[in-house]
Amino acid sequence: MNSTILVTRPNYDDATNYLYYYTKQVIDFALNRNIKVLDLIRPRLTKENFSNLILKNDPSLVFFNAHGDETKIYGDKINNKEEILIEENKNHSILSKRIIYARACWAAASLGKRCIKDGGCFIGYKYPFSFWTDDRWSSKPLNDNTAKLFFEPSNLIVTSLLKGNTTQEAFDKSLDISKKIILGLLKRKEEPGTMASITLLWNNVSAQEILGQKDIKFTF
C-alpha cells in the first residue's frame, strides 16, 4: 500500500456541509507533511471513481465523511439520490487490510466488522456521530465554536495517524480530548446549551469503536 490518504467529502445538506469544511483542515495537515491526498468531492464523488482510485492508488488510509447506516456508507447525491460507495457483502472487501476512519453514522455496527475480517483497522461509530451547530455561523462553519467541540476530537483521529501513531493511540487521543472538553464544559454547565453539548459529546464517545488491528500505523 502507498502513503496515500483517500478522503470523501460530499456537500449536499447541512450536515455534509460541515463535514466538508472541517475535513479540509485534515487535508491541509496532510499536504503540509507532503502526504499524497486524494480528495473526492463532487462531481467526482461517485462509486465508480471511488473504486477506481482504490484500485489504482492503493491508499493506506481511507477517511470517509458521509451519511451511513449499519451496512452502507454513502457518497454524494447523484440525480437527487444518495449514491452508495461501500456496501456490506457487495464491495466492502476493497477496504480490506487498510486503515479506515468512517465519520458516518452506524458504520461500525456491522459494515466495519466485515471490512476488517481479512486484516486492517476500522474506526467508526456503532451509533450516530452527532454534533450541534450555531446557526449564526452556518455560512462559515470553521468559525462555529459549537461545532468545533465535536470536530476537534474526530479530526484528531486522522491527524494522529498522519503523525505516526498507531490506530489504538489515535483512537485513545480522540477519546481523551473529548473527555477533556466535557470536563471543561461542566465548569460552565449553567450556560444555555452546554448540557446539550455535553450529552452529545458523550454519545459520540460511547459510540466510537475500533475494530481489527489496533497496533498498525499509516504507511509513510
N, CA and C atoms as a LAMMPS dump frame, in Angstrom:
ITEM: TIMESTEP
0
ITEM: NUMBER OF ATOMS
660
ITEM: BOX BOUNDS ff ff ff
-5.0000000000000000e+02 5.0000000000000000e+02
-5.0000000000000000e+02 5.0000000000000000e+02
-5.0000000000000000e+02 5.0000000000000000e+02
ITEM: ATOMS id mol type element x y z
1 1 1 N 0.837 -1.202 0
2 1 2 C 0 0 0
3 1 3 C 0.865 1.242 0
4 2 1 N 0.288 2.338 -0.46
5 2 2 C 1.027 3.576 -0.61
6 2 3 C 0.739 4.551 0.514
7 3 1 N 1.671 5.471 0.718
8 3 2 C 1.491 6.504 1.747
9 3 3 C 0.543 7.571 1.214
10 4 1 N -0.68 7.144 1.005
11 4 2 C -1.71 7.984 0.41
12 4 3 C -2.962 7.91 1.265
13 5 1 N -3.648 9.042 1.389
14 5 2 C -4.926 9.066 2.086
15 5 3 C -6.019 9.444 1.087
16 6 1 N -7.059 8.653 1.072
17 6 2 C -8.225 8.916 0.232
18 6 3 C -9.328 9.48 1.128
19 7 1 N -9.843 10.644 0.754
20 7 2 C -10.838 11.35 1.561
21 7 3 C -12.106 11.556 0.74
22 8 1 N -13.264 11.302 1.343
23 8 2 C -14.532 11.602 0.672
24 8 3 C -15.177 12.792 1.362
25 9 1 N -15.671 13.748 0.539
26 9 2 C -16.258 14.979 1.082
27 9 3 C -17.516 15.383 0.307
28 10 1 N -18.624 14.732 0.564
29 10 2 C -19.875 15.182 -0.045
30 10 3 C -20.286 16.528 0.556
31 11 1 N -21.17 17.218 -0.132
32 11 2 C -21.65 18.508 0.374
33 11 3 C -23.006 18.803 -0.255
34 12 1 N -24.063 18.263 0.367
35 12 2 C -25.389 18.455 -0.21
36 12 3 C -26.472 18.755 0.829
37 13 1 N -26.112 18.844 2.109
38 13 2 C -27.066 19.242 3.14
39 13 3 C -26.287 19.88 4.288
40 14 1 N -26.978 20.276 5.34
41 14 2 C -26.314 20.983 6.435
42 14 3 C -25.213 20.145 7.078
43 15 1 N -25.489 18.873 7.302
44 15 2 C -24.506 18.018 7.969
45 15 3 C -23.264 17.82 7.108
46 16 1 N -23.45 17.468 5.842
47 16 2 C -22.278 17.231 4.995
48 16 3 C -21.532 18.527 4.684
49 17 1 N -22.225 19.663 4.751
50 17 2 C -21.54 20.943 4.563
51 17 3 C -20.504 21.155 5.662
52 18 1 N -20.868 20.86 6.892
53 18 2 C -19.915 20.993 7.991
54 18 3 C -18.79 19.965 7.858
55 19 1 N -19.128 18.744 7.52
56 19 2 C -18.103 17.721 7.307
57 19 3 C -17.128 18.156 6.22
58 20 1 N -17.644 18.717 5.164
59 20 2 C -16.838 19.162 4.024
60 20 3 C -15.773 20.148 4.475
61 21 1 N -16.153 21.135 5.254
62 21 2 C -15.207 22.184 5.642
63 21 3 C -14.244 21.732 6.737
64 22 1 N -14.735 20.977 7.717
65 22 2 C -13.824 20.555 8.779
66 22 3 C -12.84 19.49 8.301
67 23 1 N -13.221 18.717 7.316
68 23 2 C -12.292 17.742 6.748
69 23 3 C -11.159 18.429 6.001
70 24 1 N -11.411 19.612 5.473
71 24 2 C -10.353 20.357 4.782
72 24 3 C -9.187 20.656 5.721
73 25 1 N -9.446 20.798 7.002
74 25 2 C -8.37 21.009 7.967
75 25 3 C -7.423 19.813 8.001
76 26 1 N -7.966 18.622 7.916
77 26 2 C -7.151 17.408 7.906
78 26 3 C -6.366 17.304 6.604
79 27 1 N -7.011 17.639 5.509
80 27 2 C -6.337 17.614 4.209
81 27 3 C -5.145 18.564 4.204
82 28 1 N -5.335 19.767 4.718
83 28 2 C -4.234 20.733 4.777
84 28 3 C -3.1 20.218 5.648
85 29 1 N -3.45 19.58 6.741
86 29 2 C -2.443 18.994 7.631
87 29 3 C -1.608 17.951 6.885
88 30 1 N -2.29 17.101 6.126
89 30 2 C -1.591 16.06 5.37
90 30 3 C -0.693 16.663 4.293
91 31 1 N -1.205 17.63 3.562
92 31 2 C -0.418 18.245 2.493
93 31 3 C 0.816 18.954 3.04
94 32 1 N 0.692 19.552 4.213
95 32 2 C 1.837 20.217 4.838
96 32 3 C 2.921 19.226 5.254
97 33 1 N 2.543 17.96 5.373
98 33 2 C 3.509 16.904 5.699
99 33 3 C 3.916 16.112 4.451
100 34 1 N 3.582 16.669 3.286
101 34 2 C 3.93 16.063 1.989
102 34 3 C 3.331 14.669 1.812
103 35 1 N 2.149 14.493 2.341
104 35 2 C 1.42 13.235 2.182
105 35 3 C 0.441 13.39 1.025
106 36 1 N 0.408 12.415 0.157
107 36 2 C -0.48 12.47 -1
108 36 3 C -1.927 12.322 -0.555
109 37 1 N -2.772 13.231 -1.011
110 37 2 C -4.189 13.217 -0.665
111 37 3 C -5.028 13.089 -1.93
112 38 1 N -5.935 12.139 -1.928
113 38 2 C -6.935 12.003 -2.98
114 38 3 C -8.238 12.538 -2.412
115 39 1 N -8.61 13.745 -2.831
116 39 2 C -9.742 14.456 -2.26
117 39 3 C -10.948 14.316 -3.187
118 40 1 N -11.867 13.437 -2.802
119 40 2 C -13.027 13.161 -3.65
120 40 3 C -14.189 14.076 -3.272
121 41 1 N -14.486 15.018 -4.156
122 41 2 C -15.619 15.91 -3.989
123 41 3 C -16.44 15.886 -5.283
124 42 1 N -17.616 16.485 -5.23
125 42 2 C -18.441 16.496 -6.439
126 42 3 C -17.766 17.313 -7.527
127 43 1 N -17.9 16.945 -8.789
128 43 2 C -18.779 15.89 -9.303
129 43 3 C -18.104 14.51 -9.377
130 44 1 N -16.896 14.391 -8.82
131 44 2 C -16.148 13.134 -8.952
132 44 3 C -16.477 12.119 -7.861
133 45 1 N -17.279 12.518 -6.88
134 45 2 C -17.554 11.638 -5.753
135 45 3 C -18.658 10.643 -6.102
136 46 1 N -18.257 9.646 -6.885
137 46 2 C -19.164 8.58 -7.295
138 46 3 C -18.564 7.236 -6.904
139 47 1 N -19.381 6.218 -6.894
140 47 2 C -18.902 4.872 -6.56
141 47 3 C -17.829 4.423 -7.541
142 48 1 N -18.031 4.703 -8.811
143 48 2 C -17.069 4.285 -9.828
144 48 3 C -15.71 4.948 -9.609
145 49 1 N -15.698 6.25 -9.404
146 49 2 C -14.431 6.948 -9.184
147 49 3 C -13.768 6.508 -7.89
148 50 1 N -14.57 6.318 -6.861
149 50 2 C -14.026 5.853 -5.581
150 50 3 C -13.335 4.5 -5.752
151 51 1 N -14.002 3.57 -6.377
152 51 2 C -13.441 2.233 -6.574
153 51 3 C -12.181 2.279 -7.435
154 52 1 N -12.202 3.097 -8.481
155 52 2 C -11.036 3.209 -9.359
156 52 3 C -9.828 3.777 -8.621
157 53 1 N -10.062 4.759 -7.761
158 53 2 C -8.956 5.35 -7.004
159 53 3 C -8.365 4.347 -6.023
160 54 1 N -9.209 3.539 -5.423
161 54 2 C -8.718 2.489 -4.519
162 54 3 C -7.826 1.516 -5.282
163 55 1 N -8.293 1.051 -6.427
164 55 2 C -7.556 0.053 -7.199
165 55 3 C -6.28 0.626 -7.799
166 56 1 N -6.303 1.875 -8.237
167 56 2 C -5.158 2.488 -8.903
168 56 3 C -4.105 2.976 -7.919
169 57 1 N -4.534 3.549 -6.798
170 57 2 C -3.591 4.206 -5.88
171 57 3 C -3.281 3.406 -4.624
172 58 1 N -4.118 2.434 -4.304
173 58 2 C -3.884 1.552 -3.158
174 58 3 C -3.581 2.344 -1.88
175 59 1 N -4.471 3.255 -1.451
176 59 2 C -4.187 4.099 -0.289
177 59 3 C -4.142 3.308 1.013
178 60 1 N -3.227 3.708 1.889
179 60 2 C -3.121 3.062 3.197
180 60 3 C -4.262 3.466 4.118
181 61 1 N -4.769 4.684 3.918
182 61 2 C -5.778 5.241 4.82
183 61 3 C -6.95 5.79 4.01
184 62 1 N -8.157 5.422 4.414
185 62 2 C -9.369 5.939 3.787
186 62 3 C -10.184 6.65 4.866
187 63 1 N -10.523 7.909 4.599
188 63 2 C -11.231 8.755 5.551
189 63 3 C -12.58 9.138 4.945
190 64 1 N -13.638 8.487 5.431
191 64 2 C -14.989 8.758 4.948
192 64 3 C -15.632 9.882 5.757
193 65 1 N -16.291 10.791 5.065
194 65 2 C -17.144 11.8 5.693
195 65 3 C -18.464 11.729 4.961
196 66 1 N -19.483 11.223 5.632
197 66 2 C -20.692 10.91 4.873
198 66 3 C -21.827 10.522 5.799
199 67 1 N -22.993 10.377 5.201
200 67 2 C -24.082 9.693 5.881
201 67 3 C -23.842 8.187 5.743
202 68 1 N -24.389 7.435 6.683
203 68 2 C -24.215 5.993 6.626
204 68 3 C -25.275 5.28 7.441
205 69 1 N -25.241 3.962 7.359
206 69 2 C -26.076 3.143 8.233
207 69 3 C -25.29 1.88 8.569
208 70 1 N -25.929 0.883 9.115
209 70 2 C -25.213 -0.298 9.597
210 70 3 C -24.456 -1.039 8.502
211 71 1 N -24.897 -0.936 7.264
212 71 2 C -24.294 -1.73 6.185
213 71 3 C -23.758 -0.911 5.02
214 72 1 N -23.923 0.408 5.066
215 72 2 C -23.544 1.222 3.905
216 72 3 C -22.912 2.551 4.315
217 73 1 N -22.013 3.033 3.451
218 73 2 C -21.506 4.399 3.541
219 73 3 C -21.798 5.069 2.206
220 74 1 N -22.335 6.276 2.274
221 74 2 C -22.766 6.969 1.069
222 74 3 C -21.719 7.974 0.585
223 75 1 N -21.888 8.369 -0.669
224 75 2 C -21.04 9.403 -1.248
225 75 3 C -21.835 10.676 -1.424
226 76 1 N -21.918 11.157 -2.653
227 76 2 C -22.649 12.385 -2.931
228 76 3 C -24.056 12.029 -3.426
229 77 1 N -24.842 13.062 -3.635
230 77 2 C -26.146 12.849 -4.232
231 77 3 C -26.018 12.925 -5.747
232 78 1 N -26.48 11.893 -6.413
233 78 2 C -26.474 11.833 -7.87
234 78 3 C -27.923 11.78 -8.329
235 79 1 N -28.344 12.784 -9.09
236 79 2 C -29.745 12.875 -9.525
237 79 3 C -30.707 12.788 -8.345
238 80 1 N -30.356 13.549 -7.285
239 80 2 C -31.175 13.661 -6.076
240 80 3 C -31.275 12.376 -5.27
241 81 1 N -30.368 11.454 -5.505
242 81 2 C -30.354 10.208 -4.744
243 81 3 C -28.951 9.965 -4.2
244 82 1 N -28.865 9.623 -2.917
245 82 2 C -27.564 9.35 -2.309
246 82 3 C -26.955 8.093 -2.93
247 83 1 N -25.747 8.244 -3.442
248 83 2 C -25.072 7.108 -4.063
249 83 3 C -24.298 6.329 -3.015
250 84 1 N -24.404 5.021 -3.057
251 84 2 C -23.709 4.16 -2.105
252 84 3 C -22.274 3.943 -2.587
253 85 1 N -21.298 4.254 -1.709
254 85 2 C -19.892 3.996 -2.046
255 85 3 C -19.472 2.598 -1.644
256 86 1 N -19.835 2.208 -0.423
257 86 2 C -19.456 0.908 0.132
258 86 3 C -20.685 0.246 0.718
259 87 1 N -20.872 -1.025 0.384
260 87 2 C -21.995 -1.771 0.937
261 87 3 C -21.541 -3.162 1.358
262 88 1 N -21.928 -3.519 2.558
263 88 2 C -21.586 -4.826 3.098
264 88 3 C -22.079 -5.944 2.179
265 89 1 N -21.201 -6.936 1.97
266 89 2 C -21.485 -8.101 1.137
267 89 3 C -21.547 -7.8 -0.353
268 90 1 N -21.212 -6.568 -0.734
269 90 2 C -21.164 -6.237 -2.16
270 90 3 C -19.765 -5.798 -2.573
271 91 1 N -19.24 -4.757 -1.942
272 91 2 C -17.893 -4.313 -2.326
273 91 3 C -17.038 -3.912 -1.128
274 92 1 N -17.436 -4.333 0.062
275 92 2 C -16.681 -3.957 1.262
276 92 3 C -15.252 -4.48 1.251
277 93 1 N -14.986 -5.529 0.489
278 93 2 C -13.661 -6.154 0.501
279 93 3 C -12.564 -5.237 -0.045
280 94 1 N -12.921 -4.181 -0.789
281 94 2 C -11.88 -3.294 -1.316
282 94 3 C -11.244 -2.458 -0.206
283 95 1 N -11.864 -2.469 0.98
284 95 2 C -11.294 -1.748 2.119
285 95 3 C -10.418 -2.64 2.993
286 96 1 N -10.347 -3.9 2.669
287 96 2 C -9.607 -4.861 3.482
288 96 3 C -8.134 -4.48 3.608
289 97 1 N -7.59 -4.699 4.797
290 97 2 C -6.169 -4.517 5.116
291 97 3 C -5.724 -3.051 5.117
292 98 1 N -6.676 -2.141 5.112
293 98 2 C -6.367 -0.718 5.177
294 98 3 C -6.762 -0.163 6.548
295 99 1 N -6.353 1.066 6.804
296 99 2 C -6.869 1.797 7.957
297 99 3 C -8.043 2.633 7.462
298 100 1 N -9.182 2.457 8.102
299 100 2 C -10.393 3.163 7.716
300 100 3 C -10.889 3.987 8.899
301 101 1 N -11.17 5.249 8.662
302 101 2 C -11.914 6.041 9.645
303 101 3 C -13.173 6.535 8.96
304 102 1 N -14.307 6.09 9.459
305 102 2 C -15.593 6.464 8.871
306 102 3 C -16.324 7.413 9.807
307 103 1 N -16.307 8.696 9.448
308 103 2 C -17.094 9.669 10.208
309 103 3 C -18.483 9.651 9.598
310 104 1 N -19.203 8.596 9.933
311 104 2 C -20.519 8.329 9.36
312 104 3 C -21.325 7.542 10.386
313 105 1 N -22.59 7.833 10.483
314 105 2 C -23.439 7.172 11.469
315 105 3 C -23.521 5.663 11.248
316 106 1 N -23.437 4.927 12.334
317 106 2 C -23.733 3.497 12.384
318 106 3 C -22.725 2.576 11.693
319 107 1 N -21.734 3.118 10.991
320 107 2 C -20.918 2.289 10.095
321 107 3 C -20.138 1.189 10.811
322 108 1 N -19.834 1.388 12.106
323 108 2 C -19.078 0.364 12.836
324 108 3 C -19.962 -0.757 13.375
325 109 1 N -21.264 -0.591 13.274
326 109 2 C -22.172 -1.579 13.85
327 109 3 C -22.089 -2.932 13.16
328 110 1 N -21.959 -2.925 11.841
329 110 2 C -21.885 -4.177 11.085
330 110 3 C -20.862 -4.102 9.956
331 111 1 N -20.96 -3.062 9.116
332 111 2 C -20.054 -2.916 7.98
333 111 3 C -18.589 -2.95 8.403
334 112 1 N -18.246 -2.223 9.455
335 112 2 C -16.858 -2.17 9.894
336 112 3 C -16.299 -3.533 10.242
337 113 1 N -17.126 -4.371 10.831
338 113 2 C -16.673 -5.707 11.216
339 113 3 C -16.347 -6.561 9.997
340 114 1 N -17.088 -6.386 8.936
341 114 2 C -16.818 -7.138 7.713
342 114 3 C -15.561 -6.621 7.018
343 115 1 N -15.348 -5.313 7.086
344 115 2 C -14.212 -4.713 6.382
345 115 3 C -12.869 -5.198 6.908
346 116 1 N -12.812 -5.563 8.198
347 116 2 C -11.521 -5.951 8.791
348 116 3 C -11.389 -7.464 8.971
349 117 1 N -12.29 -8.205 8.358
350 117 2 C -12.264 -9.659 8.52
351 117 3 C -10.939 -10.263 8.064
352 118 1 N -10.332 -9.695 7.01
353 118 2 C -9.072 -10.225 6.483
354 118 3 C -7.878 -9.33 6.827
355 119 1 N -8.07 -8.419 7.782
356 119 2 C -6.977 -7.547 8.214
357 119 3 C -7.333 -6.083 8.07
358 120 1 N -6.523 -5.259 8.714
359 120 2 C -6.773 -3.827 8.686
360 120 3 C -7.454 -3.362 9.957
361 121 1 N -7.783 -2.083 9.99
362 121 2 C -8.433 -1.495 11.158
363 121 3 C -9.545 -0.567 10.707
364 122 1 N -10.653 -0.625 11.403
365 122 2 C -11.803 0.219 11.103
366 122 3 C -12.158 0.995 12.363
367 123 1 N -12.089 2.319 12.278
368 123 2 C -12.521 3.192 13.365
369 123 3 C -13.788 3.893 12.897
370 124 1 N -14.809 3.821 13.711
371 124 2 C -16.072 4.429 13.321
372 124 3 C -17.022 4.491 14.499
373 125 1 N -18.307 4.52 14.2
374 125 2 C -19.331 4.725 15.223
375 125 3 C -20.416 3.658 15.096
376 126 1 N -20.721 3.014 16.227
377 126 2 C -21.769 1.992 16.219
378 126 3 C -23.154 2.61 16.373
379 127 1 N -23.177 3.893 16.741
380 127 2 C -24.394 4.696 16.793
381 127 3 C -24.129 5.953 15.961
382 128 1 N -25.06 6.879 15.889
383 128 2 C -24.811 8.083 15.091
384 128 3 C -23.654 8.932 15.624
385 129 1 N -22.878 9.501 14.691
386 129 2 C -21.956 10.577 15.028
387 129 3 C -22.757 11.865 14.908
388 130 1 N -22.81 12.634 16.008
389 130 2 C -23.692 13.795 16.037
390 130 3 C -22.944 15.043 16.472
391 131 1 N -23.47 16.198 16.088
392 131 2 C -22.869 17.457 16.506
393 131 3 C -23.906 18.569 16.47
394 132 1 N -23.703 19.538 17.359
395 132 2 C -24.519 20.738 17.343
396 132 3 C -23.816 21.812 16.529
397 133 1 N -24.587 22.738 16.024
398 133 2 C -24.018 23.881 15.314
399 133 3 C -24.663 25.162 15.83
400 134 1 N -24.034 26.259 15.524
401 134 2 C -24.558 27.577 15.832
402 134 3 C -25.037 28.19 14.516
403 135 1 N -26.327 28.387 14.392
404 135 2 C -26.909 28.857 13.132
405 135 3 C -26.303 30.171 12.644
406 136 1 N -25.739 30.935 13.559
407 136 2 C -25.162 32.22 13.164
408 136 3 C -23.94 32.049 12.269
409 137 1 N -23.363 30.835 12.292
410 137 2 C -22.136 30.59 11.527
411 137 3 C -22.336 29.537 10.439
412 138 1 N -23.569 29.317 10.041
413 138 2 C -23.837 28.264 9.056
414 138 3 C -23.132 28.51 7.723
415 139 1 N -22.892 29.778 7.404
416 139 2 C -22.194 30.086 6.15
417 139 3 C -20.677 30.064 6.313
418 140 1 N -20.217 30.016 7.556
419 140 2 C -18.779 29.95 7.853
420 140 3 C -18.546 28.904 8.942
421 141 1 N -18.692 27.628 8.595
422 141 2 C -18.618 26.561 9.598
423 141 3 C -17.346 26.559 10.446
424 142 1 N -16.232 26.951 9.87
425 142 2 C -14.975 26.894 10.619
426 142 3 C -14.91 27.943 11.73
427 143 1 N -15.822 28.908 11.712
428 143 2 C -15.905 29.905 12.783
429 143 3 C -16.907 29.513 13.865
430 144 1 N -17.508 28.353 13.707
431 144 2 C -18.551 27.887 14.621
432 144 3 C -17.906 27.182 15.819
433 145 1 N -17.835 27.871 16.948
434 145 2 C -17.181 27.303 18.131
435 145 3 C -17.962 26.146 18.739
436 146 1 N -19.244 26.094 18.497
437 146 2 C -20.031 24.95 18.965
438 146 3 C -19.656 23.697 18.187
439 147 1 N -19.597 23.809 16.881
440 147 2 C -19.23 22.656 16.047
441 147 3 C -17.809 22.174 16.341
442 148 1 N -16.913 23.098 16.662
443 148 2 C -15.519 22.726 16.943
444 148 3 C -15.427 21.734 18.095
445 149 1 N -16.336 21.822 19.045
446 149 2 C -16.323 20.902 20.177
447 149 3 C -16.378 19.448 19.711
448 150 1 N -17.043 19.217 18.593
449 150 2 C -17.264 17.863 18.089
450 150 3 C -16.245 17.469 17.013
451 151 1 N -15.83 18.432 16.228
452 151 2 C -14.933 18.114 15.124
453 151 3 C -13.459 18.053 15.532
454 152 1 N -13.082 18.784 16.555
455 152 2 C -11.691 18.712 17.001
456 152 3 C -11.311 17.297 17.429
457 153 1 N -12.102 16.618 18.265
458 153 2 C -11.745 15.245 18.65
459 153 3 C -11.765 14.262 17.48
460 154 1 N -12.732 14.423 16.581
461 154 2 C -12.824 13.464 15.478
462 154 3 C -11.72 13.694 14.447
463 155 1 N -11.372 14.948 14.162
464 155 2 C -10.242 15.218 13.27
465 155 3 C -8.942 14.669 13.829
466 156 1 N -8.836 14.659 15.157
467 156 2 C -7.599 14.215 15.799
468 156 3 C -7.279 12.758 15.485
469 157 1 N -8.281 11.963 15.218
470 157 2 C -8.025 10.566 14.861
471 157 3 C -7.108 10.503 13.645
472 158 1 N -7.437 11.26 12.614
473 158 2 C -6.67 11.198 11.372
474 158 3 C -5.327 11.915 11.507
475 159 1 N -5.31 13.094 12.117
476 159 2 C -4.028 13.801 12.245
477 159 3 C -3.056 13.01 13.114
478 160 1 N -3.556 12.299 14.112
479 160 2 C -2.679 11.451 14.929
480 160 3 C -2.097 10.307 14.105
481 161 1 N -2.908 9.715 13.255
482 161 2 C -2.413 8.654 12.376
483 161 3 C -1.349 9.2 11.431
484 162 1 N -1.559 10.413 10.93
485 162 2 C -0.605 11.01 9.995
486 162 3 C 0.694 11.42 10.685
487 163 1 N 0.678 11.486 12.005
488 163 2 C 1.892 11.758 12.776
489 163 3 C 2.659 10.476 13.101
490 164 1 N 2.064 9.331 12.762
491 164 2 C 2.736 8.063 13.003
492 164 3 C 2.24 7.282 14.197
493 165 1 N 1.16 7.72 14.809
494 165 2 C 0.581 6.981 15.926
495 165 3 C -0.086 5.695 15.433
496 166 1 N -0.172 4.709 16.3
497 166 2 C -0.92 3.504 15.967
498 166 3 C -2.408 3.818 15.954
499 167 1 N -3.178 2.909 15.403
500 167 2 C -4.621 3.102 15.371
501 167 3 C -5.195 3.207 16.785
502 168 1 N -4.699 2.4 17.707
503 168 2 C -5.186 2.479 19.085
504 168 3 C -4.815 3.811 19.723
505 169 1 N -3.601 4.28 19.487
506 169 2 C -3.178 5.561 20.041
507 169 3 C -4.025 6.704 19.501
508 170 1 N -4.294 6.684 18.21
509 170 2 C -5.124 7.729 17.612
510 170 3 C -6.537 7.694 18.182
511 171 1 N -7.061 6.502 18.333
512 171 2 C -8.396 6.313 18.917
513 171 3 C -8.436 6.867 20.336
514 172 1 N -7.432 6.523 21.129
515 172 2 C -7.395 6.96 22.527
516 172 3 C -7.236 8.474 22.65
517 173 1 N -6.414 9.068 21.799
518 173 2 C -6.219 10.519 21.847
519 173 3 C -7.533 11.249 21.581
520 174 1 N -8.302 10.721 20.658
521 174 2 C -9.594 11.328 20.346
522 174 3 C -10.54 11.258 21.54
523 175 1 N -10.588 10.106 22.179
524 175 2 C -11.452 9.967 23.354
525 175 3 C -10.986 10.869 24.488
526 176 1 N -9.676 10.95 24.675
527 176 2 C -9.128 11.765 25.765
528 176 3 C -9.503 13.236 25.605
529 177 1 N -9.362 13.761 24.383
530 177 2 C -9.677 15.182 24.195
531 177 3 C -11.181 15.42 24.316
532 178 1 N -11.995 14.458 23.907
533 178 2 C -13.444 14.59 24.088
534 178 3 C -13.775 14.702 25.578
535 179 1 N -13.144 13.873 26.372
536 179 2 C -13.408 13.892 27.813
537 179 3 C -12.914 15.194 28.45
538 180 1 N -11.787 15.72 27.969
539 180 2 C -11.286 16.994 28.493
540 180 3 C -12.241 18.13 28.144
541 181 1 N -12.782 18.088 26.937
542 181 2 C -13.755 19.11 26.532
543 181 3 C -15.001 19.024 27.403
544 182 1 N -15.449 17.81 27.667
545 182 2 C -16.625 17.614 28.528
546 182 3 C -16.38 18.169 29.926
547 183 1 N -15.199 17.894 30.494
548 183 2 C -14.872 18.414 31.827
549 183 3 C -14.843 19.935 31.827
550 184 1 N -14.33 20.513 30.744
551 184 2 C -14.32 21.969 30.645
552 184 3 C -15.725 22.544 30.575
553 185 1 N -16.592 21.875 29.84
554 185 2 C -17.97 22.343 29.719
555 185 3 C -18.724 22.231 31.037
556 186 1 N -18.396 21.222 31.829
557 186 2 C -19.072 21.034 33.114
558 186 3 C -18.842 22.215 34.052
559 187 1 N -17.726 22.902 33.862
560 187 2 C -17.417 24.058 34.717
561 187 3 C -18.328 25.245 34.411
562 188 1 N -18.962 25.222 33.253
563 188 2 C -19.9 26.297 32.908
564 188 3 C -21.241 25.719 32.443
565 189 1 N -21.65 24.672 33.156
566 189 2 C -22.845 23.926 32.756
567 189 3 C -24.136 24.734 32.855
568 190 1 N -24.085 25.881 33.556
569 190 2 C -25.291 26.697 33.676
570 190 3 C -25.557 27.515 32.417
571 191 1 N -24.566 27.607 31.536
572 191 2 C -24.755 28.382 30.308
573 191 3 C -25.721 27.66 29.374
574 192 1 N -26.566 28.4 28.676
575 192 2 C -27.545 27.771 27.774
576 192 3 C -26.88 26.872 26.722
577 193 1 N -27.398 25.684 26.563
578 193 2 C -26.915 24.766 25.544
579 193 3 C -25.741 23.911 25.954
580 194 1 N -25.129 24.221 27.1
581 194 2 C -23.918 23.489 27.494
582 194 3 C -24.206 22.031 27.816
583 195 1 N -25.253 21.767 28.57
584 195 2 C -25.565 20.385 28.931
585 195 3 C -25.95 19.56 27.693
586 196 1 N -26.571 20.21 26.726
587 196 2 C -26.913 19.506 25.483
588 196 3 C -25.642 19.1 24.747
589 197 1 N -24.629 19.985 24.73
590 197 2 C -23.355 19.668 24.08
591 197 3 C -22.647 18.537 24.805
592 198 1 N -22.686 18.573 26.148
593 198 2 C -22.057 17.514 26.939
594 198 3 C -22.695 16.165 26.616
595 199 1 N -24.011 16.145 26.561
596 199 2 C -24.723 14.89 26.277
597 199 3 C -24.34 14.336 24.913
598 200 1 N -24.293 15.206 23.908
599 200 2 C -23.991 14.739 22.555
600 200 3 C -22.535 14.304 22.428
601 201 1 N -21.629 15.03 23.07
602 201 2 C -20.221 14.619 23.062
603 201 3 C -20.06 13.246 23.702
604 202 1 N -20.745 13.023 24.805
605 202 2 C -20.631 11.722 25.468
606 202 3 C -21.246 10.615 24.617
607 203 1 N -22.292 10.942 23.884
608 203 2 C -22.873 9.957 22.967
609 203 3 C -21.858 9.551 21.902
610 204 1 N -21.095 10.517 21.39
611 204 2 C -20.065 10.199 20.401
612 204 3 C -18.959 9.341 21.005
613 205 1 N -18.569 9.669 22.244
614 205 2 C -17.554 8.865 22.932
615 205 3 C -18.037 7.423 23.078
616 206 1 N -19.27 7.267 23.491
617 206 2 C -19.832 5.923 23.7
618 206 3 C -19.981 5.157 22.398
619 207 1 N -20.212 5.889 21.302
620 207 2 C -20.438 5.242 20.011
621 207 3 C -19.15 4.876 19.29
622 208 1 N -18.038 5.537 19.646
623 208 2 C -16.792 5.36 18.899
624 208 3 C -16.203 3.963 19.125
625 209 1 N -15.87 3.29 18.034
626 209 2 C -15.385 1.911 18.089
627 209 3 C -14.093 1.763 17.3
628 210 1 N -13.228 0.887 17.765
629 210 2 C -12.057 0.5 16.984
630 210 3 C -12.117 -1.005 16.783
631 211 1 N -12.022 -1.422 15.532
632 211 2 C -12.168 -2.835 15.172
633 211 3 C -10.942 -3.302 14.399
634 212 1 N -10.528 -4.522 14.652
635 212 2 C -9.417 -5.079 13.891
636 212 3 C -8.067 -4.833 14.544
637 213 1 N -7.057 -4.605 13.709
638 213 2 C -5.683 -4.457 14.18
639 213 3 C -5.483 -3.086 14.832
640 214 1 N -5.147 -3.119 16.108
641 214 2 C -5.052 -1.879 16.87
642 214 3 C -3.629 -1.351 17.005
643 215 1 N -2.679 -2.056 16.383
644 215 2 C -1.271 -1.642 16.515
645 215 3 C -0.646 -1.264 15.19
646 216 1 N -1.452 -1.081 14.15
647 216 2 C -0.886 -0.747 12.85
648 216 3 C -0.803 0.775 12.686
649 217 1 N 0.058 1.207 11.776
650 217 2 C 0.285 2.604 11.54
651 217 3 C 0.088 2.953 10.07
652 218 1 N -0.145 4.224 9.825
653 218 2 C -0.2 4.73 8.468
654 218 3 C 1.173 4.565 7.832
655 219 1 N 1.212 4.055 6.621
656 219 2 C 2.473 3.755 5.95
657 219 3 C 3.036 5.007 5.285
658 220 1 N 4.25 5.387 5.684
659 220 2 C 4.903 6.545 5.076
660 220 3 C 5.874 6.093 3.978
